[in-house]
């Protein structure tokens, strides 16, 4: 897998490059501003572009805008956005921009190297990943008459992990239950939410995001 990295902090950029390289991927470019990220991505046609949200030239949401430009101009390139803080609007805007091949993680996830590498693989293979710290408050904030409220505690935990882009096998490991039990919980979740089952991780995530993003939930 070929990767382009956009990060203006030199130490973090070098650290990301090291993590990506040690995972067996090729870093084809590592740049420090949003303009260079777009140029490097469109020029090198990597499998995955990783970008911080706040980058030069304006130090606002330049990285997010670059990610959206890449999603429009290079459909074959997956994008993983990293953020220092939770921003629900940014995450939903990004993930809803394309049916898969996108992700939004908090920067501290990089320290959990195995999970971060798994997220890279998921996004690069066409799935979607959303940081669990973003999804948990959305699920908890649902009104009592919402179908999510009818889920059991275990089903809500499965839903949270599904929304984070985790596979059934990964959910089973996390919750210390069998994969068959996860499949059963997933089936009940879809039944309660009225969402048809699918084997595609990115559709699972988008279904959860679209449901949680409906008008009853306020962001920000």
C-alpha positions in Angstrom: 0.0 0.0 0.0 1.3 3.4 -1.0 0.6 6.3 1.4 0.9 10.1 1.3 1.1 11.9 4.7 0.1 15.5 5.4 1.1 16.9 8.8 2.7 20.2 9.6 4.3 19.2 12.9 7.7 17.7 11.9 8.0 15.3 14.7 4.5 13.9 14.2 5.0 13.7 10.5 8.2 11.7 11.0 6.5 9.5 13.6 3.6 8.8 11.2 6.1 7.9 8.5 7.9 5.5 10.8 4.6 3.8 11.8 3.4 3.5 8.2 6.8 2.2 7.0 7.1 -0.4 9.9 3.6 -1.6 9.0 4.9 -2.6 5.6 3.5 0.3 3.6 5.4 2.7 1.3 5.4 6.4 2.2 5.5 8.1 -1.3 5.3 11.6 0.1 5.3 13.4 3.5 4.4 17.1 3.3 3.6 19.9 5.7 0.7 21.9 4.2 -2.6 21.3 2.5 -1.6 22.5 -0.9 1.3 20.2 -1.1 -0.8 17.3 0.1 -3.3 17.7 -2.7 -0.5 18.1 -5.3 1.4 15.1 -3.9 -1.7 12.9 -3.8 -2.9 13.8 -7.3 0.6 13.4 -8.6 1.5 10.1 -7.0 -1.9 8.4 -6.9 -1.4 6.6 -3.6 -3.8 4.1 -2.1 -4.3 6.2 1.0 -3.8 9.9 2.0 -3.5 10.7 5.8 -4.0 14.3 6.8 -4.3 16.5 9.8 -7.2 18.9 9.9 -5.4 22.0 10.9 -2.5 22.8 8.6 -1.0 25.6 6.7 -1.6 27.9 4.8 -4.4 29.1 7.0 -4.1 26.8 10.0 -7.9 26.3 10.2 -9.6 23.4 8.5 -7.2 23.3 5.5 -6.5 19.6 5.8 -10.2 18.8 5.8 -10.7 20.9 2.7 -7.8 19.1 1.1 -9.3 15.8 2.0 -12.6 16.7 0.4 -10.8 17.9 -2.7 -8.9 14.6 -2.9 -12.2 12.6 -2.5 -13.7 14.5 -5.4 -10.7 14.5 -7.7 -9.2 11.1 -7.0 -12.0 8.5 -6.4 -9.4 5.7 -6.2 -7.6 7.3 -3.2 -8.8 6.6 0.4 -8.5 9.4 2.9 -7.9 9.2 6.7 -8.2 12.5 8.6 -6.6 13.0 12.0 -7.8 15.5 14.5 -6.6 16.8 17.9 -10.2 17.3 19.1 -13.6 15.8 18.5 -15.6 17.7 15.9 -18.8 15.9 15.0 -19.6 18.2 12.0 -16.3 17.6 10.4 -16.5 13.8 10.8 -20.0 13.5 9.5 -19.3 15.9 6.6 -16.2 13.8 5.7 -17.7 10.3 6.0 -20.9 11.3 4.1 -18.8 12.7 1.2 -18.2 9.2 -0.2 -19.6 5.7 0.3 -16.5 4.3 1.9 -12.8 4.8 1.8 -12.8 7.5 4.4 -12.0 7.8 8.1 -11.8 10.2 11.0 -9.6 9.5 14.0 -8.3 11.4 17.0 -4.5 11.8 17.0 -4.0 9.9 20.2 -5.1 6.7 18.4 -1.8 6.7 16.6 -0.2 5.5 19.9 -2.3 2.3 19.7 -0.2 1.3 16.7 -2.0 -2.0 15.9 -5.4 -0.4 16.0 -4.2 2.5 13.9 -2.8 0.2 11.3 -6.0 -1.7 11.3 -7.9 1.6 10.7 -5.5 2.4 7.8 -6.2 -1.0 6.2 -10.0 -0.7 6.7 -10.1 2.7 5.0 -7.7 1.8 2.2 -9.8 -1.3 1.4 -13.0 0.8 1.0 -14.4 0.8 4.5 -15.1 3.7 6.8 -13.7 4.4 10.3 -15.0 6.9 12.9 -13.3 7.5 16.2 -15.2 5.7 19.1 -14.9 8.9 21.2 -17.1 10.6 18.6 -19.7 7.9 18.3 -20.2 7.1 22.1 -21.8 10.5 23.0 -24.0 10.4 19.9 -25.4 7.1 20.8 -25.9 8.1 24.4 -27.6 11.3 23.4 -30.5 9.7 21.6 -33.9 10.5 22.9 -35.8 7.9 25.0 -38.3 7.2 22.2 -35.6 6.5 19.7 -35.1 2.9 18.6 -31.5 3.0 20.0 -33.1 3.2 23.4 -34.7 -0.2 22.9 -31.3 -1.8 22.3 -29.7 -3.8 25.2 -26.5 -2.5 26.7 -24.6 -5.2 24.7 -26.3 -4.3 21.5 -25.5 -0.6 22.0 -21.8 -1.5 22.6 -21.8 -3.6 19.4 -23.4 -0.6 17.6 -20.7 1.7 18.8 -18.0 -0.6 17.6 -19.7 -1.2 14.3 -19.8 2.6 13.8 -16.1 2.7 14.6 -15.5 0.5 11.5 -14.7 -2.7 13.5 -15.3 -6.1 11.9 -17.4 -8.8 13.6 -14.2 -10.7 14.5 -12.7 -7.5 16.0 -15.9 -6.8 18.0 -15.8 -10.3 19.3 -12.3 -9.9 20.5 -13.0 -6.5 22.1 -16.1 -7.7 24.0 -14.7 -11.2 24.8 -17.6 -13.0 23.2 -17.9 -15.4 20.2 -18.2 -14.1 16.6 -21.5 -16.0 16.3 -22.8 -13.9 19.3 -21.7 -10.7 17.5 -23.5 -11.8 14.4 -26.7 -12.3 16.5 -26.3 -8.9 18.1 -25.7 -7.2 14.8 -28.9 -8.8 13.4 -30.9 -7.5 16.3 -29.4 -4.0 15.9 -30.4 -3.9 12.2 -33.9 -5.1 13.0 -34.4 -2.5 15.7 -33.0 0.3 13.6 -34.7 -0.7 10.4 -31.4 -1.0 8.5 -30.9 -3.9 6.1 -27.9 -6.1 6.8 -24.9 -6.0 4.6 -21.4 -7.5 4.5 -19.8 -4.2 3.5 -18.2 -2.4 6.5 -18.5 1.0 4.9 -22.3 0.6 4.4 -22.6 -0.5 8.0 -20.9 2.7 9.1 -22.8 5.0 6.8 -26.1 3.5 7.9 -25.3 4.2 11.6 -24.0 7.7 10.8 -27.0 8.7 8.8 -29.3 7.4 11.5 -27.5 9.3 14.3 -27.2 12.4 12.2 -30.9 12.9 11.7 -32.6 16.0 13.0 -33.2 14.9 16.5 -29.5 15.0 17.3 -27.8 18.4 17.7 -24.1 18.8 17.1 -21.6 21.3 18.5 
